[in-house]
Amino acid sequence: MRRSSILKRAVAGLMAAALCLSCSACGSSAGKYAKSYLGSVGQVLSAVASKSGGPAASAAPSASAGAVKLDTPTRFTVDGSGSFSFQGVDGASFYLIYFCDTAATGDGDDYLYASSPIYEDGSGSYTGQFSDLFQAAYGEYLVKVFAFPDLTDASLEMSGAATASYTYTGAQSDPVIDYFWDTNGGAFEAVLTNVADYTYQAYPDAVELTFTNTGDPADVVAATLEGVSESNTALTVDGLTRGGTYRITAVSRSGSPYVTNAESAAVTVSEGVTLGDVNVLSENYTWSDGWASFPRLTPAFDLNGGSAGTLSGRQGAMTAEAEAVPAAANAGCDYSYTIRIDFGGFAMDGALDLKSDGTLEFTESGAGPIAAGAITGSWVDNGDGTATLSYAPADIKS
């Protein structure tokens, strides 16, 4: 289950509880407690996981004052697959399950993950899977279940915790690698694009890539991405031969005691990437230059005019085409164009020069929050009235 699904489910349950509260007097101790509880749970469910795989702890809700404590749920059992069961108690309106650090033995100690409400249904017995309540990182936990009264009932307060130990283990995902070959700088960048999959597993100790030249089996280059985290996912690979075509494979390795496969499957990133005279990027490779990002590759630019590339925005999926209109060729150029860009209502002008020495320069005027900028690169005549434009991200000026 993806994190977004967990949040949607939790929010739906909490909104129902909040609706009940809004129909009651908020001045009661139950009302005050409910506000605190709802805010606390929402904060935990939106927390971002740390490098070790778990989000920062948040304080468990405190008990209401001057009320009778509900009985503690009984027969709370947990098995290795993440199934749980417990017996409900009289007076309960709903139950919450918490995942805590193994040392957090007190009812008021911090917790790491909290479920959405499990509502009393009169059956007296409750079973389920933790994975249906929330997504947790692999690891060891003290699991607690509390009973709660109706949030409008000031005469009752939450129960003490029934507890059980649980060790959550599982397989690490296979790595997904995207890439970009920058022909102008001669640099190959590999990016671990499914890093979010490891957030609730355990970050790999290393992701190892192997490049094998299909035309020269002796030309093998190994590269390793170490210290994987949400902010460390990219690797520049050195030692590759320009002009060579490489088969690329990748494998992730983990020493976590909670990961059941120390080594992932060896995945094929590409059967053959040619490091030639034009840029190459995988389908899901992404980048950012700021408010508006220059294109990286335009494979079939119409020399009679048309889109010189797609600019992408920092916010969401906003894009804009750089429309090129033929103009008189400038000195030292085979082709020159004026550029018009309408980026989310911001109109920008610019120019594109395809120079006789095989280089290019693209400029844009900027507008609103988008700064004026320029990027250079190279171009190749395809011989069919089109050209391949390869932009050089290392040479962006603004």
C-alpha positions in Angstrom: 0.0 0.0 0.0 1.4 3.4 -0.9 1.7 6.1 1.7 -0.9 8.3 0.0 -3.5 5.5 0.4 -2.7 5.3 4.1 -3.2 9.0 4.6 -6.5 9.1 2.7 -7.9 6.2 4.8 -6.7 7.8 8.0 -8.0 11.2 7.1 -11.4 9.7 6.3 -11.7 8.1 9.7 -10.5 11.2 11.6 -12.8 13.5 9.7 -15.7 11.3 10.8 -14.6 11.6 14.4 -14.1 15.4 14.0 -17.7 15.7 12.6 -19.1 14.0 15.8 -17.0 16.4 17.9 -18.3 19.5 16.0 -21.8 18.7 17.0 -21.0 18.7 20.8 -19.8 21.2 23.3 -16.2 21.9 22.8 -15.7 23.2 26.3 -15.8 19.8 27.9 -12.6 17.9 28.8 -13.5 15.3 26.2 -13.8 18.0 23.6 -10.4 19.5 24.6 -8.8 16.1 24.5 -10.3 15.2 21.2 -8.8 18.3 19.6 -5.4 17.4 20.9 -5.8 13.8 19.9 -6.9 14.6 16.3 -4.0 17.0 15.8 -1.5 14.5 17.2 -2.6 11.7 15.0 -2.6 13.9 11.9 0.9 15.0 12.7 2.2 11.5 13.0 0.6 10.2 9.8 2.1 13.1 7.8 5.6 12.7 9.3 8.4 12.0 6.9 10.5 8.9 7.5 14.1 9.3 8.7 17.1 7.7 7.2 16.6 4.6 9.4 13.2 4.2 7.9 10.9 5.5 10.6 9.4 8.9 11.1 10.2 11.0 14.1 8.2 10.1 17.2 5.2 12.1 18.4 3.7 12.3 21.8 0.9 9.9 22.6 -2.3 11.6 23.7 -2.7 12.3 27.4 -5.7 11.0 29.5 -8.7 13.1 30.2 -9.0 14.3 33.8 -11.8 13.4 36.2 -13.2 10.5 34.3 -13.5 6.7 34.7 -10.8 4.8 32.8 -12.1 2.2 30.4 -10.9 -1.4 30.9 -7.9 -2.5 28.9 -8.5 -4.6 25.8 -7.8 -8.2 26.4 -6.3 -11.2 24.5 -4.2 -9.0 22.3 -2.1 -11.2 20.1 0.2 -10.5 17.1 1.8 -13.0 14.7 4.8 -12.8 12.5 2.7 -12.0 9.4 1.3 -8.8 11.0 -2.1 -10.3 11.9 -3.6 -9.1 15.2 -6.6 -9.8 17.3 -8.0 -8.4 20.6 -11.2 -8.4 22.7 -13.1 -5.2 23.0 -14.4 -3.6 26.2 -17.6 -2.1 27.5 -18.0 1.6 26.9 -15.5 1.8 24.1 -16.4 3.8 20.9 -13.2 3.0 19.0 -9.7 1.6 19.4 -6.3 2.8 18.2 -3.2 0.7 17.6 0.2 2.3 18.1 3.7 1.1 17.0 6.3 2.2 19.5 10.0 1.8 20.2 10.6 -1.3 22.3 11.7 0.8 25.2 8.5 2.9 25.2 6.7 0.8 27.8 4.6 3.6 29.4 1.1 4.4 28.3 2.1 8.0 27.7 5.4 7.3 26.0 6.1 8.4 22.4 4.9 6.4 19.5 6.1 6.0 15.9 3.0 5.1 14.0 -0.7 5.4 14.8 -3.7 3.7 13.1 -6.9 5.4 12.2 -9.9 4.5 14.5 -11.1 0.9 14.6 -14.7 1.5 15.5 -16.7 -0.5 18.0 -19.1 -2.8 16.0 -20.6 -4.8 18.9 -18.9 -8.0 17.9 -16.5 -7.9 20.9 -13.7 -9.3 18.9 -11.4 -7.5 16.4 -8.9 -8.9 13.9 -7.0 -7.5 11.1 -3.6 -6.8 9.4 -1.3 -4.0 10.4 -0.6 -3.3 6.8 -4.3 -2.4 6.3 -4.0 0.3 9.1 -0.8 2.0 8.3 2.6 1.5 6.6 5.6 1.0 9.0 9.3 0.5 8.4 10.9 -2.8 8.9 12.0 -3.2 12.5 11.1 -4.3 16.1 8.2 -2.7 17.8 6.2 -2.7 21.0 2.6 -2.6 19.8 -0.1 -1.1 21.9 -3.9 -1.0 21.6 -6.0 1.5 23.6 -9.8 1.7 24.0 -11.4 5.2 23.7 -14.8 6.4 24.7 -17.1 8.5 22.5 -15.4 11.8 22.2 -18.4 13.6 23.6 -18.6 11.4 26.8 -16.8 13.3 29.5 -17.4 10.6 32.1 -15.0 8.1 30.5 -11.4 8.2 29.5 -9.1 6.1 27.4 -7.9 2.7 28.7 -4.5 1.6 29.5 -2.6 -0.2 26.8 -2.6 -3.9 26.0 0.8 -4.7 24.5 2.5 -7.2 22.3 5.9 -7.5 20.6 6.2 -7.5 16.8 9.2 -7.8 14.5 8.4 -6.6 11.0 10.6 -8.1 8.3 10.4 -8.2 4.5 12.2 -8.1 1.2 13.9 -5.0 -0.2 12.7 -3.8 -3.5 14.7 -4.1 -6.7 16.3 -0.8 -7.7 14.9 1.3 -10.4 17.5 3.4 -12.2 17.1 6.3 -14.6 19.9 8.0 -16.4 21.2 10.9 -18.5 24.1 10.9 -20.9 25.4 14.5 -21.4 27.3 14.4 -24.6 28.6 17.9 -24.2 30.1 17.3 -20.8 30.9 13.7 -21.3 29.1 12.8 -18.1 26.8 9.9 -17.3 24.4 10.4 -14.4 22.5 7.4 -12.8 19.6 8.1 -10.4 17.8 5.7 -8.0 14.3 6.8 -8.8 12.4 4.4 -6.5 14.1 5.6 -3.3 10.7 6.1 -1.8 10.1 2.3 -1.9 12.9 1.9 0.7 11.5 4.6 3.1 9.3 1.9 4.8 11.8 -0.9 4.3 15.4 0.0 4.9 17.7 2.1 2.7 20.2 -0.1 0.9 23.8 0.0 2.1 24.7 0.3 -1.6 23.3 0.1 -5.1 25.8 -1.3 -7.5 25.7 -0.7 -11.2 27.7 -2.6 -13.8 28.3 -1.2 -17.3 29.4 -3.8 -20.0 30.5 -2.5 -23.4 28.6 -4.7 -25.9 31.3 -4.2 -28.5 34.2 -5.0 -26.1 33.4 -7.4 -23.2 36.6 -6.5 -21.5 35.4 -3.0 -21.0 33.4 -3.3 -17.8 32.9 -0.4 -15.4 31.4 -0.8 -11.9 29.9 2.1 -10.0 28.4 2.2 -6.5 25.9 4.5 -4.9 26.5 4.5 -1.2 24.8 6.3 1.7 21.4 6.0 0.0 18.8 8.4 1.4 15.9 10.6 0.1 18.5 13.3 -0.6 21.3 11.1 -2.0 20.1 9.2 -5.0 22.3 10.3 -7.9 25.7 9.0 -9.1 28.1 10.3 -11.8 29.8 7.4 -13.5 33.4 7.8 -14.6 35.5 5.6 -16.8 33.0 5.0 -19.6 34.2 5.0 -23.2 32.7 7.7 -25.5 31.1 6.1 -28.5 30.6 2.8 -26.7 27.3 1.0 -26.2 26.8 -0.3 -22.7 24.5 -2.8 -21.2 23.6 -1.7 -17.7 22.5 -3.8 -14.7 21.9 -2.8 -11.1 21.6 -4.6 -7.7 20.9 -3.2 -4.2 22.5 -4.7 -1.1 21.4 -4.4 2.5 22.8 -5.5 5.8 19.7 -4.8 7.8 18.6 -7.6 10.0 15.0 -7.0 9.1 15.6 -7.3 5.3 15.0 -10.9 4.2 17.0 -10.6 1.0 20.4 -9.2 1.5 20.8 -8.8 -2.2 18.0 -7.8 -4.6 17.5 -9.3 -8.0 19.9 -8.0 -10.6 17.8 -5.8 -12.8 18.5 -4.7 -16.4 18.6 -0.9 -16.6 19.2 -0.9 -20.3 20.2 -3.5 -22.9 22.2 -0.8 -24.7 22.9 2.9 -24.2 25.2 4.4 -26.8 27.3 7.3 -25.4 27.5 9.1 -28.7 27.3 12.6 -30.1 23.7 13.3 -28.8 22.2 13.3 -25.4 20.4 10.2 -24.1 18.0 10.0 -21.3 15.7 7.3 -19.9 12.0 7.8 -20.1 11.5 8.7 -16.4 14.6 10.8 -15.9 13.7 14.1 -14.3 15.6 17.3 -13.6 15.1 20.9 -12.3 16.8 24.1 -13.1 14.5 26.3 -11.0 11.2 27.8 -11.8 11.5 26.7 -15.4 13.8 24.0 -16.5 15.5 24.0 -19.9 15.1 21.0 -22.1 17.8 18.3 -22.3 17.1 16.8 -25.7 15.1 17.7 -28.8 15.6 14.7 -31.2 13.7 15.9 -34.3 13.7 19.7 -34.4 12.2 21.0 -37.6 14.8 23.3 -39.2 11.9 25.2 -40.8 10.6 26.1 -37.3 8.7 24.5 -34.5 9.3 23.4 -30.9 12.9 23.6 -29.9 12.1 21.7 -26.7 9.8 21.5 -23.7 10.4 23.6 -20.6 9.2 22.0 -17.4 8.1 23.8 -14.3 9.1 23.5 -10.6 5.4 23.4 -9.6 3.5 20.3 -10.6 3.4 19.1 -14.2 3.4 22.6 -15.9 5.2 22.6 -19.2 5.6 24.9 -22.2 7.0 24.6 -25.7 9.8 26.8 -26.9 8.4 27.8 -30.3 11.1 28.7 -32.8 10.4 31.0 -35.7 13.0 31.2 -38.5 15.1 34.4 -38.7 18.0 35.7 -40.7 21.1 33.6 -39.7 23.4 35.4 -37.3 27.1 35.6 -38.0 28.8 32.2 -37.6 25.4 30.4 -37.6 23.7 28.1 -40.1 20.3 28.8 -38.6 18.9 31.4 -36.3 15.4 31.6 -34.7 13.4 33.8 -32.5 11.8 32.0 -29.5 8.3 32.5 -28.0 7.4 30.8 -24.7 4.0 31.0 -22.9 4.8 29.5 -19.5 1.7 29.4 -17.3 0.7 32.9 -18.4 4.2 34.3 -18.3 5.2 35.3 -21.9 8.9 35.1 -22.6 10.9 35.9 -25.7 14.2 34.4 -26.7 16.5 33.2 -29.4 18.1 30.0 -30.7 21.3 29.9 -32.8 22.5 26.7 -34.4 26.2 27.6 -35.1 28.4 26.4 -37.9 30.8 24.7 -35.5 28.1 22.4 -34.3 27.3 24.2 -31.1 24.1 25.9 -30.1 22.9 28.7 -27.8 19.4 29.1 -26.5 18.3 32.2 -24.5 15.1 33.3 -22.8 14.1 36.7 -21.4 12.5 35.5 -18.2 9.2 36.8 -16.8 7.6 36.9 -13.4 9.4 34.5 -11.0 11.3 33.0 -14.0 14.8 34.5 -14.3 16.3 35.3 -17.7 18.7 32.5 -18.7 20.7 30.8 -21.4 21.9 27.3 -22.1 24.4 26.1 -24.7 24.9 22.7 -26.3 25.4 21.0 -29.6 23.4 20.1 -32.6 23.5 17.4 -35.3 21.8 17.7 -38.8 19.7 14.5 -39.2 19.8 14.9 -43.0 16.0 14.9 -43.3 15.2 18.5 -42.6 15.4 18.0 -38.9 18.2 18.3 -36.3 18.9 16.8 -32.9 19.5 19.4 -30.2 21.5 18.3 -27.2 21.5 20.9 -24.4 24.3 21.1 -21.8 23.0 21.5 -18.3 26.5 22.2 -16.9 26.5 25.4 -18.9 23.3 27.1 -17.8 23.6 30.9 -17.2 21.0 33.1 -15.4 
